[in-house]
Amino acid sequence: MIRLLLVAAFTLGSISSAFAMESDVKTLKVERGLTAEGKKCIECHAQKQPGIVADWKNSRHGHVNVSCIDCHQVDKGSPMASQSCPGVKGTEVYMTMVVTPKACGRCHASEVDQFSKSGHARASVQYHAEDGRNFKGMTALIATHEGQGMDKFKNASDMTGCMQCHGADVKLGADGRPTKETWPNAGVGSTYPDGSVGNCVVCHTRHTFSIAEARKPAACASCHLGPDHPDIEIFNNSKHGHIYNSEGTTWNYTSAPDAWEPGDYRAPTCAVCHMSGIGELETTHNVSERLKWNLWATRSEVRNSPDPLSPLTGEGIEGRKKMKSVCSNCHSSLHSDNFFEQADNHIELYNEGYWDPALAMKKELAEKNLLKANPWDDEFQKIFYHLWHHEGRRMRQGAAMGGPDYAHWHGVFEVQQDFYELKAIHKKRMETGKIEE
């Protein structure tokens, strides 16, 4: 009986504690230097969305009195201005649900500027734009083929798929609230009515905006995965990933920018190589800055353009030097030099051994009118697409990031199979002058 009473008391105590924690959020009252409007936002949202306020109160923003209104308030004349929030209706305060990089840039100007020069900045523009920047007819694939030409479903695969990584061209309705076709999205390259481009919360999720979260591979993995760019799988296949998966939970992810160095971690995460201030390098939010090749394009070329809308954005020769500088913090120059020579050789094999002759075959068939108008109903064109967009990317990215299974079995082995199938189809069509049924 005594034991039952003790268990009951413990259980009731635990339940009471759980309710107490919830109550702490829902009754949160802030009295530490915030504006009256800022306090009002916090106290209201503590009742309606306590999870948001719980995240905020533990964030760096919360610690330095940056509140909801500091990020969400806009001028009355802003194209995003709204009073749809009941708390500001009828006042002189205007808000937006969608916080853009322009707002973040008021405090984080360097980070926003660096991002704007990176390949991430074109992620949405490259397939939503209607001025010639549309890469490979993505809108036709989405609406005509995946949506089967049905107006009701023309945005379905975009809303749930493409824009959740690439971003959306965010539109607002008459009430100032974003439309379902463009928001919510977790895409890195969203564009907004105020002219901003980007989406900081992809890596630093709201409302904690954690630097530690952004430094872990999971921050990149939600987009960089799957058949076309399995970067997280490649990382896990690499020795870097092996070390991270063995002991990464014990590492320190909270050091200040430019102070997060070996010793805090024993092997690099994605952020270490591509963004962190390691050794002599400064922190950057331009993820193209340390890259030599374009590894996602049909043919890999050395980066040589300052234009973030270019597939070759970056300076490849300098990028390679910077990446070797990252490596030098843990590896000898011989180790790094040999690694990159191995990778470059594999990338050039893809270019010269597979892509160039495959493209020549496609051009020859096109000249003879031996390609179907619908590329997604044409065996040659489907295999051709997979050769570069799936298997060819895996072949190149696996080599560049030390993932041998993706460089070989998921990469070049499958590329050569694609190539032989293309040769067989090409030969038959050229001999018969017909497209097979």
N, C-alpha and C positions, 0 to 999 in steps of 0.2 A: 504494500500500500504506500509506504513511504517512497519507494522507488518510483511508483506511478506518479505520485504527486511531484516528485522532483523532475521527472520527464515532462510532465504537463507544465510545470513552472518554466522549465528551460524552453519548451516549445513556444509557450506564450511570450516568453521574453524575447525569443528570436523574432516572432511575428511582430511584437511591439517595436523591436529595433528596426525591422524592415519598414514598418509604417512611419517610424520616426525619420528614417532617411528620406522617404518619399516626401514627408511633410516638410523637411528642411528645405527641399527645393520649392515646393508649391507655396510655401509661406515666406520665401526668401525676400527680405527687405533690405535694400542697399542704402547705406548712409555714409558713403565714404568718397565724397568729392565729385560725384557724377551730377550732371545737370538734372533739373526737375523732369525734363522730357525723357532723358535716359533712364532715370529711375522708374518712370511710369511704364516704359516699354518692358523693362526687366520684370517688374512686379506683375504685369498683365500676362506676359508670356510664361512666367513661372506657374501660373494657373492653367494655361491652355496647352503649352508645349514644354513641360518641365524638363524633358530631355535636352532641349536646346539650351536652356538656362544652366542645366547641370554641366554641360560641355563648356559653355562660356565661362562659368565661374572658376573652372579649373584651368583655363587657358592663360597664355601670356597676355592676351588682350585684357582679360578680366583683371589680371594683376596690375595692369598699368592704367586702369579706368577707361579703356576703349570699350564703349558699349554699343548696343544695337544701332542706335541712332547715328553714331559716328560713321558707320558703314552703309546704312540703308537710307539715310536722308539725302535728298537731292534738291536742287533749286527748283522753284516753281516752273521755270521755263524749260526744264529738262524734258527731252522726248520720252523719258521714262517716269516722269512725275505722276504720282497717284495719291489719292487719299482713301484708297480702298480699305485701309486698316481703320477699324472703328476708333482706335485711340487717337487718331490725328484728324478725323473728319471734322470739317468746319473750323480748323485752326489755320495758322500760317505755316504749318509744317507739312512738307510733301515727302513721300517715301517711295522706294521701289523695292519689290520683292527680290529683284535680280541684282546682286552686287557685282559690278564689273571690274576689270583690271584698272580702269580709270580711278575708281575709288581706292583700290589697293595701292595704286601708284602714289597717292598722296603721302604715304609713309614709306612705301617700298619702291621708290622710283627706279633704282638701279636694276632690281629684279625684273620689273615690268619691261624696262628697256631691253635688257638681255633676252628676255623671252620673245620680244617682238622681232628679234633678228634670227630666231631659230626656226627649224623645220616644223616645230609644233605650231607655230603661228599660222601656217597655211592649212592646218588639218581640216578645217571646215570649208574654207574658201576653195580648196582644190576640187571639191566635187559639187558644191552648191552654186558656185559662180556661173553666170551666164554670159561671160564676156571672153570666152576662149580659154579660160584657165581650168575648165572642167577636164580632169584627167581621165582618159579612157572611158568616157561616156557613163559615168557612175549613175547619173540621174536616170538615164535610159534603162540601165540594169534594174534600178530600184522600182521605178514606176511601171515600165512596159513589161518587163520579164518577171521580176519577183512579184509585182503587184498585178500581173496578168492583164494589164491595160484597163483595170476596173477603177474608175475614179474614186470609189469609196475606199479603196485599199492602196492608192498610189503612194502614200507616205508610210504605210505600215512597217515595212522592213527598215526604213530610215529611222522612224521614231524609236523602235525597240532595239535596233542594231547599230547601224552606221553612226548616227549622231551621238550615241552613248560613248563612243570613243573619239570620233573626229570632232564633235561639237555641232551646234546648230546655228543657223542664221536666225537669232532669236527675234520673234515678232510679238508685239503687244496688241491685245484686243482693245475695244473702245473703253473698257473699264480700267485700262492701264495694267492689266494683269497679263502675263505671258500666255500664249496659245498652247494648246495641247500638242500641236504639230512640232513645236520647237522647245518645249520645256515641260518637265524637268529633264535635264540631260547632264551627263557626267563627262562630256567631251572636252578635250583640252584646247581646241581651237575655236570655240564659239565666237560669233560676232554679235554685236549689240547695237541698239538704236543710237547710243551715245558715241559710236565710232570705235569702241574698245574691241580688242581681240584677245581671247585667251580665257582661261578658267582656272584660277589658282587653287580652287578647292578640289580639283582632281587629285592632287598630291597631298595637299594640306586640308583634309576634309573639315567641313564646318561642323561645329562652331568652336572646335579646339584649335584648329590650324596648327597641328603639331609638327614640329621639325623632326622629331624622332620618327613619326609615322612616315614622313616623306623620304627618310633615309633607308627604309627597309624595302626589300625587293617587292613586297606585296603592293606597294604604291604604284609600281610600274606594271605589275602582272595583270591587272584588270583589263589592260588593253594589249599589252605586248605578249600575246599567247596565241595558241591555235595553229591551224595548218599553214597560214601564210607568213607569220612571223612569231614563231614559238620561242621568244626570247627568254621567258621565265623557265621554260623547259630546258633550253640550252644552258642557262645559268645553272640549273640544278644538275645538269649532266657534266658541268665543268668542275675542276678541282676547287675553284672559288666557291661554287655552290655547295660542294661537299663539306667544306669547312664551315660555311655559314649554317647549313642545316644541322651540323653536329653541335655547334656551340653558340650560334648567333643570339640565342636568348640571354646570354650572359654579357653581351657587349654593351658599351656605353653609346647611346644615340643622342645624347642631349648636350654635348659640347657646343660651344658657340660656333657660328660660321667661321671658317678659316682656322679653327682650332680643333676641328674633328680630324684626328690624325691616327696613323697606325699606333696601336696601343689601346685606343678606344675600340678597335676592331682588329681581327687577325687576317681577314681576307676582305676584298672589296665587295660591296653591294653595287647595284646599278648606279646609285648616286655618287659613290666614291669615284668611279671611273669617269663618269660623264659630267659631273657637276661640282664636286666638293673642292674646297681649298686645301689640297693636299701638297705637302712639300712646298715648292716655290710657286705653285699655281694658286690663283685666286678663285674663290667660289664663283660659279656662273650658273645662270638659268637659261643659257643658250646651249641646248643639248646637241647642237650641230658643231660646236666649236672644236671638239677634240676628235673629229672623224675625218678619215682620209677618203673613203669611198662612199658613194651612194649604193647601199646594199639592197634597197627595196625596188629599184627601177628595173625596167626590162633588161637593160645592160648597165653594168656597173662602170661608172666613170669617176675620176678623181674630182672631188669638189673644188669649184673655182668661181663661185658667184656670191656677191654680197646681198643678193635679193632673196629674202625669205620665201618668196613665192616660187623660186626656182628649185627644181629637184636637186640641183647641185649647190644649194646654199652652203656656204662655208669656204674655208681655205684648206684644202686637203693636205698639202705638204706641211703646213704649220700645225694642222690638226694632229697629224701623226706624231710630230715632235712633242706636242703637249700630252698625247696619250702615252708615249714612251716615258715622259716625265712622271706620269702617274705610276707606271710600272716600276720605275727606278727606286721608289720608296721601299720596295720589297725584293726586287729581282736585279740580277746583274745585267749589264748592257748586252752581253752575249745571249743570255736567255731571251730578252725582249726582242733583240734584232732577229734572232732565228725564228721566234714565234711568228712575228709579223711577215717574214719572208715566206714561211709556210702558208700563212693565210692568203697573202697576195697571190701566190702561185695558184691556189685553189680558185680564187676569184677570177683570175685571168683564164683558167681552164674553162670556167662557165662561159665567159665572154666569147672566147675564140673557138672553143671546142663544141659548144652547144648553141648559144644564142645566135651568133652570126650565121651559121649554116641553116638553122631553123627559120630565121627571118628571111633568108634568101629563098628557101622553099616556099614560104608563104607569099612572097612577092611574085614568084613565078606563077603560082596558082592563081593569084589575083589577076595577073596580066592575061591569063587564059580564061577568065571568068569561071574558075573552078572552085570558088568559095561561095557558100550560101550567104544570103543577105542577113540572116539571123545568125550571129556568131555562136549563140548558145544552143543552136540546134544543128551544129556542124562539128562532126567529130574531130576534124583537123584543128579547127579553131579552139575547141575546148581543151584539147591536149596541149596546144600551143600556149594557151593562157596558163594552164597549170605548170607548164615547164618553167615559166619565169615567176609567176605570182605565188606559187606554192613550193614546189620542189626546188626551184632555182634560188628562191630566197633562203630556204632552209640550208641549202648547200653553202651559200656564201656567209650567212650569219653564223652558222655553226662553226665555220672555220675562223671567223673573226673574233668569236667569243669563247673559243676553247671547248666547244661541245662536239666531241667526235662522232657520236651517234647521229647527230643532225647534219654534220658535214658529210657523212658517208651514207648510212642506210636510209635515213629520211631525206637525204640530199642527193649527192651525185649518183648514187645507185638508181634512184627513181628518175632522175633527170635523163640518164642514159636510156632507161626504158621508154620514157616519153619520146625521146629523140628517134629511137628505132621505129616506134609506132608512126611518128610523123613521116619518116622516110618511106614506110610501106604505103601509107595513104597517098603521099605525093607521087610515088612511082605509079600506082594504079590509076590515079586521075590523069596523069600526064599521058599514060599509054592509051587509055580508053577515051579521053576527052570528056568524061562524064563524072558527076558527083554520085557516089554510091548512095543507094536508098537505105 
